[in-house]
């Protein structure tokens, strides 16, 4: 009897196992069938199969089995493709949890879900989460499967898509090319994955303006997808859509429309009308119809696209912001300004939030790339005030100027300040290491160093930068800074004061016109909104500056401020006089070519200049007015003074002076051996030589200032003669020196990258085509020993050339005032929203609060008088700005120095 019962039990167990096996086989079948339908683009049938497979797996193997996780992953991919991101995320997260529990975090299946999650977050606009998932997935696949596996190629390709979305085209191309090479080798050129990489490369080259390469990639991808999937598949539609965009950009509207319509028909049939891809096709058709002048069709497409994106993606998605921008451009073209304003206001608010969100984790380079992609939305906004300067549009654009001016500089400084304020020595050490790495990279690039070595340095720097940014995400002061608006500025103004934001922007009239317009936005107490004042086109200012080419500094000042002074006044300032009625003090932030203008010297009439009528205060942004009461007041607590430097020093003396600073933990010793540019490109020519000559009056100036400081009981160090070397300046790193005075030669080298004859000369001399690639290496200051070191490099001593790039990597936090008593220290490469890339940016990056700097090559004696006068008055307790203006008036009152050349070169900027 017992035997029979046991036999029955065994048979029953076999039967149950067979039943489970049969059910599992059934689930596998549904899963495979679902994949088949998915690949065909038949999402309705695919979802039925995937749900059926999931239900069977849950019943037969349970919810903690890899097969159940596979079903979840497939469902997530399907929901993602259908645009249901919430369901997709839920499936992916559940699948990831199962695989982590069953296999651990170093399994290919775990990496697959990470990749899928990364793609989902990228589509949702959450680039921080996307990058984290992608990088983790790539590391797992590389470790487990190696670099020649299709899964590794997928990870690399995904990273390329992310970097493309972020505007980092160089990284995107590198990823795409690596993925393509792997897929070609492992999968062949007729595989759908190979076509995907081709398609991505095409989109990248399109964005970079290389249309020939883009078309070649698209056509090859289309042929592969047609052969593999047929003409009714979403992937085929993607390539058609991209081809349409290319033909649109190339001006072939008939081809573009044909591609767009075919793509839309496929997406409508396969995905339905409530899918992001369908919305994209509508958006693209809208762009085409607008360009063709069919505004009715364009409006219909744009509005339908926006409605879909709002419903499916939500109002915080980057694609929704694109729809808003397109509607703005359409209504601006139709002169329906009220509608245009409504959409631009919504778009700018969304863009600002997205920038703030993404800047919190991006590296400095990635922030730069991301801003380049998004800055156009802010620039095109100014055309609204240009055509329709009503209060609401002027409010929008004043706030735009406050947000966008110096945004990258402010963000970088926010990271720096957060790190130093944390008191975390490990973070601070990492931050300073990053600065050294960046300078090493810059020096290697200038000298044409080994590319593999440079790439290794850049990889280290990027990882460090990313880690530091994420470790300092609590930008409390920066968040408050972003909230500053025109009303914040207005509330900070006193009676008879005004704030002016100068802006320069390309004019948008149905399309970009190619003309750059200058305007001013003015705020005064009691105003209900900022006032918009149109000025001139850039060509007018460019014509004035063209008259200065090839002239000596003294002659340039005479031509611009005397001979052409009335024209300059009529162009830049006269239009402002009406709105400035009753104003005596003006805070102004320049833009574009106005950075080169000394506003104090602009003549109002034959007898007076602007400084006689207004108290003019130069600021990087009028947001500085909000913080003026929080700035350092009273006498400084420490100072260093440089002047009377010896540029030709014997080698033994240079080494001996350097030894005082060559201690562990400091910067020292021939670090920048790559300084390989002829002194003739940098020098202040003296007596026809190509060396830097001794500046007699800087000795008088520096000793006088040092004596004043000591008399006022301010601890001060004087670095003159051979002591004023580069090592001594580097020793200021982290010392919180309040005043730094530098009286010496300065230089600014124009952007020779665009001078093709000069570029060819440099190539022939072996210096490479990008010797001045880093704009902060085009300007600098000359310190002791510069002539000696250049003639014959001195081992164990720095070279005496203090480049802006090197200053930028220092920690000069606590520097309330830096005086650059040298030539051309205010000059640099002008970036429309970021200001001047030169010494002024470098010292701001290092932590300086207020700068005094020069716009042209200055007179040694007059400069000494002006700067000494400034210190005498400032140390008596007056404000920096008022004291500086008094010093200019004092020099100007001397008939010998009445010309603007002598007193107007220097500007003070907060």
C-alpha positions in Angstrom: 0.0 0.0 0.0 2.8 2.4 0.9 4.5 1.6 -2.4 1.4 2.6 -4.3 1.0 5.8 -2.5 4.6 6.7 -3.1 4.2 5.8 -6.8 1.2 8.0 -7.0 3.1 10.9 -5.3 6.0 10.5 -7.7 3.7 10.5 -10.7 1.8 13.5 -9.4 5.1 15.4 -9.0 6.1 14.5 -12.5 2.8 15.6 -13.8 3.0 19.0 -11.9 6.5 19.6 -13.1 5.5 18.8 -16.6 2.5 21.2 -16.3 4.8 23.9 -15.0 7.3 23.2 -17.8 4.5 23.4 -20.3 3.3 26.7 -18.9 6.8 28.1 -18.8 7.2 27.1 -22.4 4.0 28.8 -23.2 5.3 32.0 -21.5 8.5 31.8 -23.4 6.5 31.5 -26.6 4.4 34.6 -25.7 7.6 36.5 -24.8 9.3 35.6 -28.2 6.1 36.5 -30.0 5.9 39.8 -28.2 9.4 40.6 -29.2 8.5 39.8 -32.8 5.5 42.0 -32.8 7.6 44.8 -31.1 10.2 44.6 -33.8 7.5 44.8 -36.5 6.1 47.9 -34.8 2.8 46.2 -33.9 2.7 47.5 -30.3 -0.9 46.5 -29.7 -0.2 42.8 -30.2 3.2 43.0 -28.5 1.6 44.3 -25.3 -0.9 41.5 -25.3 1.9 38.9 -25.6 4.2 40.5 -23.0 1.3 40.8 -20.4 0.4 37.2 -21.0 4.0 36.1 -20.6 4.3 38.1 -17.4 1.1 36.6 -15.9 2.3 33.0 -16.7 5.8 33.6 -15.2 4.3 35.1 -12.1 2.1 32.0 -11.6 4.7 29.4 -12.5 8.1 30.7 -11.3 7.1 33.6 -9.1 7.9 37.3 -8.9 11.6 36.9 -8.0 12.7 34.8 -11.0 14.9 36.1 -13.8 12.2 35.1 -16.4 9.7 37.3 -14.7 12.3 40.1 -14.7 12.8 39.6 -18.4 9.0 40.0 -19.0 9.0 43.2 -16.9 12.0 44.6 -18.9 10.3 43.9 -22.2 7.1 45.5 -21.0 9.1 48.5 -19.9 10.7 48.8 -23.3 7.3 48.6 -24.9 5.8 51.2 -22.6 8.8 53.5 -23.3 8.3 53.1 -27.0 4.6 53.9 -26.6 5.5 57.1 -24.6 4.1 55.8 -21.3 7.1 56.7 -19.2 5.6 56.2 -15.8 4.7 52.5 -16.5 8.1 52.0 -18.2 10.0 53.3 -15.1 7.9 51.1 -12.8 8.7 48.0 -14.9 12.4 48.8 -15.2 12.9 49.4 -11.5 11.1 46.2 -10.5 13.2 44.2 -13.1 16.4 45.8 -11.8 15.6 44.9 -8.2 15.0 41.2 -9.1 18.2 40.9 -11.1 20.2 42.6 -8.4 18.8 40.1 -5.8 19.3 37.1 -8.0 22.5 37.8 -9.9 24.1 40.8 -8.1 25.2 44.1 -9.6 27.8 42.7 -11.9 25.6 40.8 -14.3 24.8 41.6 -17.9 21.1 41.5 -17.3 21.4 44.0 -14.5 23.3 46.3 -16.9 20.6 45.9 -19.6 18.0 47.4 -17.2 20.4 50.1 -16.2 20.8 51.0 -19.9 17.0 51.0 -20.4 16.5 53.2 -17.3 19.2 55.6 -18.7 17.3 55.9 -22.0 14.1 56.5 -20.1 15.6 59.2 -17.9 17.3 60.8 -21.0 13.9 61.0 -22.7 12.4 62.5 -19.6 15.1 65.2 -19.6 16.7 64.0 -16.3 20.3 63.9 -17.6 21.8 63.4 -14.2 20.0 60.1 -13.6 20.6 59.0 -17.2 24.3 59.5 -17.0 24.6 57.7 -13.7 22.7 54.6 -15.2 24.7 54.6 -18.4 28.1 54.9 -16.8 27.3 52.1 -14.3 26.0 49.9 -17.2 29.1 50.5 -19.3 31.5 49.6 -16.4 29.6 46.4 -15.8 29.6 45.3 -19.4 33.2 46.2 -19.9 34.2 44.1 -16.9 32.0 41.1 -17.6 31.8 40.9 -21.4 34.7 43.1 -22.7 34.9 46.0 -25.1 34.0 44.0 -28.3 30.6 42.9 -27.2 27.3 44.2 -28.7 26.1 45.1 -25.2 29.2 47.3 -24.7 28.5 48.9 -28.0 25.0 49.6 -26.9 26.2 51.3 -23.7 28.6 53.5 -25.6 26.0 54.4 -28.1 23.6 55.3 -25.3 26.2 57.6 -23.7 26.6 59.2 -27.1 22.9 60.0 -27.3 23.0 61.5 -23.8 26.0 63.7 -24.6 24.3 64.8 -27.9 21.3 65.8 -25.9 23.5 67.8 -23.6 25.2 69.6 -26.5 28.6 67.9 -25.9 29.1 67.0 -29.6 32.8 66.0 -29.3 32.0 63.3 -26.7 29.0 62.2 -28.6 31.0 61.7 -31.8 33.6 59.7 -30.0 31.0 57.4 -28.5 29.1 56.9 -31.7 32.3 56.1 -33.7 33.4 53.5 -31.1 29.9 51.9 -31.1 29.9 51.8 -34.9 33.3 50.1 -35.1 32.3 47.4 -32.6 28.9 46.8 -34.3 30.5 46.6 -37.7 33.1 44.1 -36.5 30.7 41.9 -34.4 27.3 42.3 -36.0 28.0 43.3 -39.7 26.9 46.4 -41.6 23.4 45.1 -42.3 22.4 44.8 -38.7 19.7 47.1 -37.2 22.0 48.2 -34.4 24.6 49.3 -37.0 21.9 51.3 -38.6 21.0 52.9 -35.3 24.6 54.2 -34.8 24.6 55.5 -38.4 21.4 57.3 -37.8 22.8 58.9 -34.6 26.0 59.9 -36.4 23.8 61.5 -39.1 21.9 63.5 -36.5 25.2 64.6 -34.9 26.8 65.7 -38.2 23.6 67.5 -39.1 23.8 69.5 -35.9 27.4 70.2 -36.5 26.6 71.5 -40.0 28.3 68.8 -42.0 25.4 68.0 -44.3 27.2 65.7 -46.7 28.3 63.3 -43.9 24.8 63.5 -42.4 23.1 62.6 -45.6 25.5 59.7 -46.3 24.8 58.2 -42.8 21.0 58.7 -43.1 20.7 57.1 -46.5 22.8 54.1 -45.4 20.7 53.7 -42.3 17.4 54.0 -44.2 18.5 51.2 -46.6 19.4 48.9 -43.8 16.2 49.5 -41.9 14.0 49.1 -45.0 15.7 45.8 -45.8 15.4 44.5 -42.2 12.1 46.0 -41.0 10.2 47.1 -44.1 8.7 50.6 -44.7 6.1 50.6 -42.0 8.3 50.4 -39.0 9.0 53.2 -36.4 12.7 52.9 -36.9 12.3 53.4 -40.6 10.2 56.5 -39.8 12.9 57.9 -37.6 15.4 57.9 -40.4 12.9 59.4 -42.8 12.2 62.1 -40.2 15.9 62.9 -39.9 16.3 63.0 -43.6 13.4 65.5 -43.8 15.2 67.7 -41.3 18.4 67.6 -43.3 16.6 68.5 -46.6 14.8 71.3 -44.8 18.1 72.7 -43.6 19.5 72.4 -47.1 16.5 74.3 -48.6 15.0 71.3 -50.5 11.5 71.8 -49.1 9.8 69.4 -51.5 12.0 66.5 -50.3 11.7 67.5 -46.7 7.9 67.6 -46.8 7.7 64.2 -48.5 9.9 62.6 -45.8 8.0 64.3 -43.0 4.6 63.2 -44.2 5.7 59.6 -44.8 7.2 59.5 -41.3 4.1 61.0 -39.8 1.9 58.4 -41.5 4.0 55.5 -40.2 4.0 56.8 -36.6 0.2 57.5 -36.7 -0.5 54.0 -38.0 1.9 52.2 -35.6 2.0 54.4 -32.5 -1.2 56.4 -32.7 -1.6 60.2 -32.4 -0.7 60.5 -28.7 2.9 59.5 -29.0 6.0 61.7 -28.6 7.3 60.6 -32.0 4.1 61.7 -33.7 4.3 65.0 -31.9 7.9 65.4 -33.2 6.8 64.8 -36.8 4.1 67.5 -36.3 6.6 69.9 -34.9 9.0 69.4 -37.8 6.2 69.9 -40.3 5.3 73.1 -38.5 8.9 74.3 -39.0 8.8 73.5 -42.7 5.4 75.2 -43.3 6.5 78.3 -41.4 9.6 78.5 -43.6 7.5 78.1 -46.7 5.2 81.0 -45.4 2.2 78.8 -44.8 1.5 80.1 -41.2 -1.9 78.5 -40.9 -0.6 75.0 -41.5 2.4 75.7 -39.2 0.2 76.9 -36.4 -2.0 73.9 -36.7 0.9 71.5 -36.5 2.6 73.4 -33.6 -0.5 73.5 -31.5 -1.3 69.9 -32.0 2.3 68.9 -31.2 2.3 71.0 -28.0 -1.0 69.4 -26.8 0.4 65.9 -27.3 3.6 66.7 -25.5 1.8 68.4 -22.6 -0.4 65.3 -22.2 2.3 62.6 -22.7 5.5 64.2 -21.5 4.3 67.0 -19.2 5.1 70.7 -19.0 8.6 70.2 -17.6 10.0 68.3 -20.5 12.7 69.7 -22.9 10.6 68.8 -25.9 7.7 70.8 -24.5 10.0 73.8 -24.3 10.9 73.3 -27.9 7.2 73.5 -28.9 6.8 76.7 -26.9 9.8 78.2 -28.7 8.5 77.3 -32.1 5.1 78.9 -31.3 6.9 82.0 -30.1 8.8 82.3 -33.4 5.6 81.8 -35.4 3.6 84.5 -33.6 6.6 86.9 -33.6 6.7 86.4 -37.4 3.0 87.0 -37.6 3.3 90.1 -35.5 0.9 88.6 -33.0 3.0 89.9 -30.1 0.7 89.1 -27.2 0.6 85.4 -28.1 4.4 85.5 -28.7 5.0 86.9 -25.3 2.8 84.3 -23.6 4.7 81.4 -25.1 8.2 83.0 -24.6 7.4 83.7 -20.9 6.5 80.0 -20.4 9.5 78.8 -22.3 12.0 80.9 -20.5 10.7 79.8 -17.1 11.0 76.2 -18.1 14.4 76.6 -19.7 15.7 78.4 -16.6 14.6 75.5 -14.4 16.1 72.9 -16.8 19.4 74.8 -16.8 19.5 75.0 -13.0 18.6 71.3 -12.7 21.3 70.1 -15.2 24.0 72.5 -14.1 23.9 70.8 -10.6 25.6 67.7 -11.9 27.4 68.6 -15.1 31.1 69.3 -15.5 32.3 72.7 -16.4 32.7 71.7 -20.1 29.3 70.1 -20.2 27.7 73.2 -18.7 29.4 75.2 -21.4 28.0 72.9 -24.2 24.5 72.8 -22.6 24.4 76.6 -22.4 25.4 76.9 -26.1 22.5 74.7 -27.1 20.0 76.6 -24.9 21.3 80.2 -25.0 19.5 80.9 -28.3 16.1 80.8 -26.5 17.2 83.7 -24.4 18.8 85.6 -27.3 15.8 85.4 -29.5 13.6 86.9 -26.7 15.2 90.3 -27.2 13.6 90.6 -30.6 10.2 90.8 -28.8 11.2 94.0 -27.1 12.8 95.3 -30.3 9.5 95.0 -32.1 7.1 95.3 -29.2 8.7 97.1 -26.2 5.7 96.9 -23.8 6.3 96.6 -20.0 5.8 92.8 -19.9 8.3 92.0 -22.7 10.8 94.5 -21.1 10.5 92.7 -17.7 11.1 89.4 -19.4 14.2 90.7 -21.1 15.7 92.5 -18.2 15.4 89.3 -16.2 16.9 87.4 -19.2 20.0 89.7 -19.1 20.3 89.2 -15.3 20.1 85.4 -15.7 22.3 84.9 -18.8 25.1 87.4 -18.3 28.1 85.6 -16.8 26.0 82.5 -16.1 28.8 80.0 -16.6 31.2 82.1 -14.6 28.7 82.4 -11.7 28.0 78.7 -11.8 31.7 77.8 -11.7 32.3 80.2 -8.8 29.3 78.8 -7.0 30.9 75.3 -7.1 34.2 76.8 -5.9 32.6 78.8 -3.1 30.5 75.8 -2.0 33.6 73.6 -1.8 35.8 76.1 0.2 32.9 77.0 2.5 32.3 73.3 3.3 35.6 73.1 5.2 36.0 69.6 3.8 39.8 69.4 3.2 39.5 66.3 1.0 37.1 68.2 -1.3 39.3 71.3 -1.3 42.4 69.2 -2.2 40.5 67.6 -5.0 39.3 71.0 -6.3 42.9 72.3 -6.4 44.1 69.1 -8.1 41.4 69.7 -10.8 42.8 73.2 -11.3 46.3 71.8 -11.8 45.1 69.1 -14.2 43.3 71.7 -16.3 46.4 73.9 -16.6 48.5 70.8 -17.5 46.0 69.9 -20.2 46.0 73.5 -21.5 49.8 73.6 -21.6 50.0 70.2 -23.3 47.5 71.3 -25.9 49.4 74.5 -26.6 52.7 72.7 -27.1 51.2 69.9 -29.2 51.7 67.2 -26.6 51.0 63.5 -26.9 47.3 63.1 -27.6 46.9 59.8 -25.7 48.5 61.4 -22.7 46.2 64.5 -23.0 43.2 62.2 -23.3 44.2 60.4 -20.1 44.5 63.8 -18.3 41.1 64.9 -19.6 39.5 61.7 -18.4 40.9 62.2 -14.9 39.9 65.9 -14.9 36.3 65.1 -16.0 35.8 62.4 -13.4 37.1 64.8 -10.7 35.0 67.7 -12.0 31.9 65.5 -12.0 32.5 64.3 -8.5 33.2 67.8 -7.2 30.1 69.3 -8.8 27.9 66.6 -7.3 29.6 67.0 -3.9 28.7 70.7 -3.8 25.2 70.7 -5.1 23.9 72.8 -2.2 24.3 76.1 -4.1 22.4 78.2 -1.5 23.9 81.5 -2.6 23.7 80.5 -6.2 20.0 79.5 -5.9 19.3 82.9 -4.4 21.3 84.5 -7.1 19.1 82.9 -9.8 16.1 84.5 -8.1 17.4 88.0 -8.6 15.1 89.9 -10.9 14.6 93.5 -12.1 12.5 94.3 -9.0 15.4 93.1 -6.8 17.6 95.6 -8.6 15.1 98.4 -8.4 14.6 97.9 -4.7 18.4 98.3 -4.2 18.6 101.6 -6.1 18.6 104.8 -4.3 17.0 108.1 -5.4 18.6 109.5 -8.6 20.2 106.2 -9.4 19.6 104.0 -12.4 20.7 100.6 -13.6 21.4 99.8 -17.3 21.7 96.4 -18.9 23.2 96.8 -22.3 22.3 93.8 -24.6 23.5 92.8 -28.1 21.6 90.2 -30.0 20.9 88.9 -33.5 17.6 90.2 -34.8 14.9 87.6 -35.5 12.5 88.6 -38.3 10.8 85.4 -39.5 14.3 84.0 -39.4 17.7 85.1 -38.1 18.6 88.2 -40.2 22.3 88.1 -39.6 22.2 91.6 -38.1 23.3 92.3 -34.5 21.4 95.0 -32.7 22.4 96.9 -29.5 19.9 98.1 -27.0 19.7 99.2 -23.3 17.2 98.2 -20.6 16.9 100.8 -17.9 15.6 100.6 -14.4 15.0 103.5 -12.0 13.2 103.8 -8.7 9.4 104.2 -9.2 9.3 102.6 -12.6 6.5 100.1 -13.2 8.7 98.1 -15.6 12.2 98.5 -17.3 12.4 100.9 -20.2 13.7 99.5 -23.6 16.0 101.9 -25.5 17.2 100.8 -29.0 20.7 102.0 -29.8 22.3 100.8 -33.1 23.4 97.9 -35.2 26.8 96.4 -34.5 28.1 97.5 -37.9 28.0 101.2 -36.7 30.2 100.4 -33.7 32.4 98.2 -35.8 33.0 101.0 -38.2 34.1 103.3 -35.4 36.6 100.7 -34.1 37.9 99.9 -37.6 39.3 103.5 -37.6 41.6 102.5 -34.8 43.3 99.6 -36.6 47.1 99.9 -36.8 47.2 103.1 -34.7 49.2 103.7 -31.5 47.2 103.8 -28.3 47.4 107.5 -27.9 46.2 108.1 -31.4 43.4 105.5 -30.9 42.1 107.4 -27.8 42.1 110.7 -29.7 40.3 109.2 -32.8 37.6 107.4 -30.7 36.9 109.9 -27.9 37.8 113.2 -29.6 37.5 113.1 -33.3 34.7 110.6 -33.3 33.5 111.3 -29.8 30.2 113.0 -30.9 29.4 110.0 -33.1 30.1 107.6 -30.2 27.9 109.7 -27.9 25.0 109.8 -30.4 25.2 106.1 -31.0 25.7 104.8 -27.4 24.4 107.3 -25.0 22.2 110.1 -26.4 19.2 107.8 -26.9 19.3 107.2 -23.1 19.3 110.8 -22.0 15.5 111.1 -21.9 14.9 108.1 -19.7 17.8 109.1 -17.4 16.4 112.5 -16.7 17.0 113.4 -13.0 19.6 110.6 -12.6 23.1 111.4 -11.3 24.5 107.9 -10.6 24.4 105.0 -13.2 25.3 101.4 -12.8 25.9 99.8 -16.2 26.7 96.4 -17.6 28.1 96.4 -21.1 27.7 93.8 -23.9 29.6 93.0 -27.1 31.9 95.7 -28.4 30.8 98.1 -25.6 33.3 96.2 -23.4 36.0 98.1 -25.2 34.5 101.5 -24.5 35.6 103.8 -21.6 32.2 105.4 -20.9 33.6 108.1 -18.7 35.5 109.5 -21.7 32.5 109.8 -24.0 32.0 113.5 -24.8 28.6 115.0 -24.1 29.5 118.3 -25.8 32.7 120.3 -26.6 33.2 121.1 -22.9 32.2 118.0 -20.9 32.2 114.2 -20.9 29.9 111.6 -19.4 31.9 111.5 -16.1 31.0 115.2 -15.7 27.3 114.5 -15.8 27.0 111.1 -14.2 28.7 109.0 -11.6 29.3 105.9 -13.8 29.8 102.5 -12.2 30.9 99.6 -14.3 29.5 96.2 -13.2 29.6 92.7 -14.7 25.8 92.6 -14.2 23.4 95.0 -12.5 22.7 92.1 -10.1 25.8 93.4 -8.3 23.7 96.3 -7.0 21.7 93.9 -4.9 24.8 92.8 -3.1 26.6 96.1 -2.7 25.7 96.5 0.9 27.1 93.0 1.7 30.6 93.7 0.3 33.7 94.2 2.3 33.8 97.6 3.9 36.5 99.5 5.8 40.2 99.2 5.5 41.8 96.1 4.1 43.5 93.7 6.5 46.3 92.5 4.2 48.0 93.5 0.9 50.7 92.6 -1.6 52.3 95.1 -4.0 54.3 94.3 -7.2 56.2 96.9 -9.1 59.7 97.9 -10.3 60.3 94.4 -11.5 63.5 93.2 -13.1 62.7 91.3 -16.3 66.3 90.4 -17.0 67.8 88.5 -14.1 70.8 86.2 -14.0 69.9 82.5 -13.8 71.5 81.9 -10.4 69.5 84.7 -8.9 66.3 83.4 -10.4 67.0 79.9 -8.9 67.8 81.4 -5.5 64.7 83.5 -5.4 62.6 80.5 -6.5 64.0 78.3 -3.8 62.1 80.3 -1.1 58.9 78.9 -2.5 59.9 75.4 -3.7 58.6 73.6 -0.6 56.3 70.5 -0.6 52.7 71.2 -1.4 53.4 74.4 -3.3 53.4 75.1 -7.1 57.0 75.4 -8.2 59.8 74.7 -10.6 59.5 75.0 -14.4 55.9 73.8 -14.4 54.9 75.5 -17.5 57.8 74.6 -19.8 55.3 74.7 -22.8 55.4 78.5 -23.0 56.6 78.4 -26.6 55.3 81.6 -28.2 57.7 84.2 -29.4 57.9 87.3 -27.1 57.3 89.5 -30.1 53.7 88.3 -30.0 53.3 89.4 -26.4 55.8 92.1 -25.6 55.4 95.7 -24.8 57.9 96.9 -27.3 60.6 99.2 -25.8 63.3 100.9 -27.9 62.7 98.6 -30.8 63.7 95.5 -28.9 61.7 92.3 -28.5 62.2 92.2 -24.7 60.3 93.8 -21.9 61.9 97.0 -20.7 62.1 98.2 -17.1 59.2 100.4 -16.1 60.7 103.2 -14.0 57.4 104.7 -12.6 56.1 101.3 -11.5 58.9 101.3 -8.9 57.8 104.7 -7.7 54.2 103.7 -7.7 54.6 100.4 -5.9 56.9 101.9 -3.2 54.5 104.8 -2.6 51.5 102.5 -2.3 53.4 100.1 0.0 54.3 103.1 2.2 50.7 104.3 2.3 49.5 100.9 3.3 52.1 100.6 6.1 51.3 104.2 7.3 47.7 103.1 7.5 48.7 100.1 9.6 47.8 97.6 6.9 50.1 94.6 6.8 51.6 94.7 3.3 54.4 92.9 1.4 56.4 94.6 -1.4 57.6 92.4 -4.3 60.0 94.4 -6.4 63.2 93.9 -8.4 64.0 90.2 -8.6 61.6 89.3 -5.8 58.5 89.8 -7.9 58.7 86.4 -9.5 56.0 84.0 -10.5 56.7 81.7 -7.5 55.9 84.6 -5.2 52.6 85.2 -6.9 51.7 81.5 -6.7 52.4 81.6 -3.0 49.3 83.8 -2.6 47.2 80.8 -3.3 44.7 80.3 -0.5 46.2 83.2 1.6 43.0 85.4 1.6 45.0 88.5 0.6 42.6 91.4 0.6 44.5 93.8 -1.8 46.7 92.6 -4.7 48.4 95.3 -6.7 50.3 94.4 -9.9 52.3 97.2 -11.6 54.0 95.7 -14.6 53.7 94.9 -18.3 50.5 93.3 -19.5 49.5 91.8 -22.8 46.6 90.7 -24.8 47.0 88.6 -28.0 44.2 88.7 -30.4 42.5 85.5 -31.5 45.0 84.4 -34.2 43.1 81.1 -34.7 41.0 83.0 -37.3 44.0 84.6 -38.9 44.7 81.9 -41.5 48.0 83.4 -42.7 49.3 83.4 -39.1 47.9 80.0 -38.5 49.9 78.6 -41.5 53.0 80.3 -40.2 52.6 78.7 -36.8 52.0 75.3 -38.4 55.2 75.7 -40.4 57.1 76.5 -37.3 55.9 73.4 -35.6 53.6 75.1 -33.1 50.4 73.6 -34.4 47.1 75.2 -35.6 45.6 75.6 -32.1 48.4 77.2 -30.2 46.0 79.8 -28.8 43.0 77.4 -28.5 42.5 78.4 -24.8 41.5 82.1 -24.8 42.8 82.5 -21.3 46.3 81.8 -22.6 46.2 84.9 -24.9 46.5 87.4 -22.1 48.7 87.8 -19.0 51.1 89.7 -16.9 54.9 89.8 -17.0 56.9 89.1 -13.8 60.5 89.1 -12.8 62.9 87.0 -14.9 60.6 86.8 -18.0 63.3 88.0 -20.5 66.0 85.7 -19.0 63.8 82.6 -18.9 62.6 83.0 -22.5 66.1 83.6 -23.9 67.4 80.5 -22.0 65.0 78.5 -19.9 66.2 78.3 -16.3 65.8 74.9 -14.7 64.3 75.2 -11.2 62.5 78.5 -11.8 59.2 79.6 -13.2 59.2 81.4 -16.6 57.9 84.9 -15.5 54.9 84.9 -17.7 51.7 84.8 -15.6 49.0 83.7 -18.0 45.3 84.4 -17.3 44.8 80.6 -17.5 47.1 80.1 -14.5 45.4 82.8 -12.5 42.1 81.2 -13.1 43.3 78.0 -11.4 44.3 79.8 -8.2 42.4 80.4 -4.9 42.3 84.2 -4.4 39.1 84.1 -2.3 39.1 87.1 0.0 40.6 89.4 -2.6 38.4 92.5 -2.2 40.5 94.5 -4.7 42.9 93.6 -7.4 44.6 96.4 -9.3 46.1 95.5 -12.7 48.3 98.5 -13.2 49.4 97.3 -16.6 48.5 97.5 -20.3 45.4 96.0 -21.9 44.4 94.0 -18.8 40.7 94.6 -19.5 40.9 93.1 -23.0 40.2 89.6 -24.1 38.0 87.5 -26.3 34.4 88.9 -26.0 31.7 86.3 -25.5 28.2 87.9 -25.9 26.7 86.7 -22.6 29.8 85.7 -20.7 31.8 89.0 -21.0 35.5 89.2 -21.7 37.7 86.0 -21.6 41.0 87.4 -20.4 42.6 88.5 -17.2 39.4 90.0 -15.8 37.6 86.6 -16.1 40.6 84.8 -14.7 40.8 86.9 -11.6 37.0 86.6 -11.1 37.3 82.8 -11.4 40.1 82.9 -8.8 37.8 84.8 -6.4 38.4 88.6 -6.9 35.6 91.0 -6.0 36.6 94.3 -7.6 39.1 94.8 -10.4 40.9 97.9 -11.8 42.2 97.2 -15.3 43.1 98.9 -18.5 41.6 99.0 -22.0 44.7 100.1 -23.9 48.5 100.4 -23.6 48.9 103.0 -20.9 51.4 105.8 -20.1 53.7 104.7 -17.3 53.9 108.1 -15.5 50.2 109.0 -15.7 49.2 105.6 -14.5 51.5 105.9 -11.5 49.8 109.2 -10.6 46.3 107.9 -11.0 46.7 104.7 -9.0 48.6 106.4 -6.2 45.9 109.1 -6.0 43.3 106.3 -5.8 45.0 104.6 -2.9 45.4 107.8 -0.9 41.7 108.6 -1.1 40.5 105.1 -0.6 42.5 104.5 2.5 41.0 107.6 4.0 37.7 105.7 4.2 35.9 106.6 0.9 34.2 104.0 -1.4 36.2 102.4 -4.1 34.1 103.6 -6.9 33.9 107.2 -5.8 37.6 107.3 -5.0 38.5 105.8 -8.4 36.5 108.5 -10.2 38.1 111.2 -8.1 41.5 109.9 -9.1 40.6 110.1 -12.8 39.4 113.7 -12.4 42.6 114.6 -10.6 44.8 113.3 -13.4 42.5 114.8 -16.0 42.8 118.3 -14.3 46.5 118.4 -15.2 46.7 120.0 -18.6 49.5 117.6 -19.5 47.2 114.6 -19.0 43.9 116.1 -20.2 43.6 113.7 -23.1 41.5 110.6 -22.4 44.5 108.5 -23.3 46.1 109.3 -19.9 43.2 108.9 -17.5 40.4 106.9 -19.2 42.2 103.7 -20.0 41.5 102.3 -16.6 38.1 101.0 -15.5 36.9 99.6 -12.2 34.5 96.7 -12.3 32.6 94.9 -9.6 
